């Protein structure tokens, strides 16, 4: 039996970010142990994501978290260098382009006002300006587009995660490959976690950053966490189409595509009735053939001829109430902190959430971004904090 000040369950981007910020926090003097079930990280959401960051949300807190994420990535050498070597996350700052038909224009404009109030570098484009900027795009059915001019783009998700992890280890954080089976709770406190190898670790604070395994961990402490695993497929295709200045394009249909190497990445969420909780990693190839390809070809005529080169499936830890993060301690358990239900936003929000968790552990409240709106109270009151821009 071992005593650790802070145990973090989950060592991908969010858990390793929390570990880094705790270890680099001058006012935190404790020990940190990260428990990760698979050090290959092959199946974690971080590794299998589309690895993008955007400021174009409808919820102010989501905007502010991603703004900090961009700042962190742009100055990553100041934060995550080890022995003079900074991680290369390959940040392509090419922007997001949200497209809207007549039916979606009012929502696009409403989101734009929220974003501009928070100094997001974004502009609205008319169909004429869209045609001028992107002559390769079919704009006949469009009413407007919202383009991020700076701060948005895509990056190497694994390199960011590994950068957090490497820096945390250099600062004294311990990592252990282990599966957490259960937690021991007494009254308002978590006392320990039990591992699959039969060992037990006592802790003063427990952080749940377990992704799609978060609900099981919460249940073992008697807490109901409204998070489900939802499969999302990503397809990599090549095309002879020429698409200069191509950003991450979000079609009114919900389909997205962006450049990746000599080809493109794309995806779309399944229809709600075809999107049950799911834990397998089987690629839904019919999703590309029957849904995505027709949408891509309609938006970019040059995509009528494409070749799928690769495809994979990962999982969102979906907050079924409102598709937003659940952050902080449950009102009934003082020392059990949650960072779950990212619904696809985990990578881009990992720097801000890691910092927030370190503040909650060290000071008991937020010192930089006030993220209390993402706390448990709205969950218990069934009061959704709705995010309109879900991709």
N, C-alpha and C positions, 0 to 999 in steps of 0.2 A: 504494500500500500504506500502510495506516494502523495505528498502534499504539494500542490501547485496553486499559485495565486489565481491565475486565469487559465482556464481550459477553453480552447476554441475547437469546436467540432466542424471540420471542413477546411481543407487547406488550399482551395482554389483562389480565385481573385479576391473575393470578399473576405474570406478567413485570413488569407495572407496579408491583405491590406490592413486588417485590424491588428494583426500581430506586429506588422511594421510600425504602425502609428503608436501602438502601446510601447514598443521597445525604444522608439525615438522620442517619446514624451518625457521631458525632463522631470515632471512632477510624479511620474509613475516609477516606483522602485521595485516592483514585484517581479515574479517569474511568470513566464508564458509557455504553455505547451499547446501545440497544434496537433490534433488527431485527424489523420486523413486515411481513409480506407484503401486508397490506391495511389501510390506515388507515381504511376505512369500518367495519371490524369487523362487517360484516353477517352473516358466516357463522361467527363464532367462538362457542365454547360459552358464554362469558359472556353475550353478547347474546341467545342463543336459549334460555337456561335458564329454569326456573320461578322462579329468583331467590329462593330461600328459605334460611333458616338455622335449624338445630336443634341441640339439645344431646342429644337422645335417640338416642345411639349405644350399641353394645355394647362398643366398644373405647375404653379410657380416653384414649388419645392423640387420637382423633377428637373426643371430648367436650371435652378441654382446648383443642384448636385452635379449635373453634367457640365456646367460652366467650370466648376472647380476641377472636374475630371480633365477637361481640356487643358486648363492651366497646369495641372500636375504633369500631364503627358508632355506638354511643350517644354517643361523645365525638368524633365525626368532625371537628367544628370545631376541636378542639385539634390535630388531626393534619394535615388536608388543606386548611386555609384558605389561599387565595392572595389577597393584597391585601385582606384582611379579609372575603373571600367564601368561605363554606363550601359544599361540594356538598350538595344536597338529595337524599338517597337514599330518602326516603319510607318509613322503616322502620315497618311495621305489626306491632307486637309482640302478635300474636293467638294464638301458640302452635301446637304440633303436637298432634294427637290420634291416637295409634296404637290401633287397635281390634283385639281378639283374640277368637276363638272359643274353645271349650274346648280345641281342639288347640294353640292358640298361647299360652294363658294362662301356662304355666310359663316360656316364653321371655320374655314380657313382664315377669313378676315378677323373673326373673333379671337382665334388663337394668335394671330399676328399682333393684335393689340396687347395681349398678355405678354407676349415675347418682347415686344418693343419697350414695354414698361420696365422690363428687366434688362434692357440694353443688349438684347440678342441682335447680332449682326445679320439681319434677315431682310429680304425685300420681296414684295409682291410683283409678279410678272403677269402682264396681260397675254392673251393668246398670240398677239402680234409679236411681243417681245420674246415669248417662248420660241416662236418660229424663227426669229432672227438669231437667237442665241443657239438653238438646237435644231438646225434645218433637217436633221435626220429623224426628227420626232414627228409623229402624227398628232396634230393639235386640234383637229376639226371638232372634237367633242368636248374640248376643254374650255373652262371659263376663267381659270387663273392658275397660277403656280406660286409656291412659296419657296424661295431659294435661300439657303444659308450661305452667306458670303465668307465667313471665317469661323473657325472653331469646331466645325463638324467634318466628319470623314470616317476613315476606317484605319485599322492598325493590326498588328500582330498580337492577338490575344494571349497566346501562350508566352510570348516574350514578356508581356506586362506582368502576368501572373508569376512567372519565374523570377522576374526582377524583384517583386515584392518579397517572394520567398527567400531569395538569396540574401537580400539586404536584412531581412528579419533575422535570419540565422547568424549573419555577421554581427548582429547586435545582441545575440545571446538567446534568442528564441529557440526552443527545442521543437523538433518535428518528430512525430512517431507514426509509423504506418500501423493503424489499428482501427477496428470496427467497434463503434460504441453500441452496446446492446441495450443499456438502460441507464437511467439516472436514479439516484436515491434522493428523495425529497422528504424533508421533515418540516411540516408547517409551511412557513413562508420562505424556506431556504432550500437550495440544492446543496447537498453535502458531498456527493461523489458521483463518478461515472464508472460503470462496469464495462469492461472490454471483452472482446471475443476470445482473447488468450487467457481469460480467467483472472486477470489482474484488475485492481481497482485504483482509481486516482481521486483523491480528495481535492476539492477546489473551493476557493472563496467566491469566484465568479465563473459562470458557465455561459459561453456565447454559442448560439445555434446559427452556424453558417453552413448548414449541411445540404443546401440545395433541395433536390427532390426527396432527400431523406429527412428533411426537417420535420415533417408531420409526425413520423414515427418517434423521433426523439422527443418532441413535445408531448405526445401521448403517454410516454413512459413517465412523465412528470405530472400527468393528470390534466394536461392542457390541450384543448381542441384548437388546432391551427388550420385555418381554411386555405390550405395550399395543396394543389394537385399537380401531378406530373403530366404535362401535355407535350406530345411529340411534335417537333418542327423539322421539316426536311429542307436541306440546302442543296442546290444543284449548281454545278460548274459546267458552263457550256462555252463553246467557241462559235464564232460567226465571222463571215467576211465583211460584215457591216462596219462602216467607219463612223464612230461616235465621239468626235473630239469634244473635250471639256465635259465628259459625262460624269455627273455626280451620282450619289445614291438616289435613285428615282423611286418614289412611292406613287404607284398608280392609283387612281380612284377606286379600282377594284380591290385594292389591298396588296396586290402583287408588288414586289420590289426587285430591282436589279442594280448592280454596280459593277464597274470594271474590277477584274482580278487577274493580274498577270497578263497573258495574251488572250484572255477570255473574259467571262462575266460570272458573277454569282447571282443567284436569284432564289426566290422563295415566295410562299404565300401561306397564310393560315388556312387550315381546312374549314369548311362550313361548320357552324356550331354543332349541328346534329351529327357530324362526322368527326368530332373531336373529343372522344372520351378520355378519361385518365388512362395513361399508357406508359409502360416502362421498357418496351422493347426498342430495338434500334434498327428495325427493318425499314428500308427506304420505300416510300410510297411513290413508285415510278409513274403510276397512272395520274398522280397529281400534276406532274410535269406535262405528260402527254395530253391529258384531257382538259386541264385547267390553265396551267401556266403558259404553255407554248402559244395557244391562241391569243392570250392576253398580250404576251410579249410581241408577237407578230403584228397585232393590231396597233400597238403603241409605236413600235419601231419597224417599219416595213422591211428593213434589212435583216430582221430576225426571223423572217419566214424560213430561212435555211440556217439551222443551227445543229450542232452536234454536242450531246451531253458527254462530257469527258469524265466526270466524277460526281458522286452524290453521297450525302451522309445524313443521318438523322441524329438529332440531339433532343434535349428536353428543356422546356421552360418550367420553372417552379411557379405555377400560376396561382396568384391570389384570386380565388373565385368570387370574392366580394367586389373588388374594384380594380384589379390588375395593377395595384400599386404595392410598394414595399410595406412590410410590417416591421417596424424598428423599435427596439427598446425593450424594457422589462414588462412582463405581464403584471397587471395590478395585484395578482395574488402571490407572486413569487418575486422577491426583491432582487435576487442575485442571478436570475436567468434572463439573459438578454437575447433578443431575436433580431435577425437580419434575413428575412425570408419573404418569398412571394414577389420577387423582382419582376416576374412576367416578361423576361427578355431584356431587362435593363441592367442586369447585374454587373456586367463588365464595365460599362461606362459610368456606373454609379459607385463602383468599388472604392475609388480613392476617397470620395466624400463620406461614404458609409463607414469605411475603416477609421477615418478620423473621428466621426461621430461616436462610434463605439468606444474608441479610446477615451473620449471626453466623458462619456457616461460612466465608464469604469473608474476613471481617475477623479472626477469632480462630482459625479452624480447628476449632471445636467449638461446641456449643450453650451459650448463656449464660442463657436464660430457660426455655422448655419443652425438655425432653430428648426429642427426637423420633427417637432412634437406632433405636427399634423399627421405624421405617418405612424403614430403610436397605436397601441392596442385599444384605446378607448372607442374609436370609431368602429372597430371590429365588434366589440362587445355590444355596442349600441345599434349594430346593423345600419351604420350611417356611412355609405360609400363615399370615398374621396375619388371621384371619377376622373380618369385620364382618357381624353377623347382620342389622342394621337397614339393608338396602339398599333404596332407593326409586328 
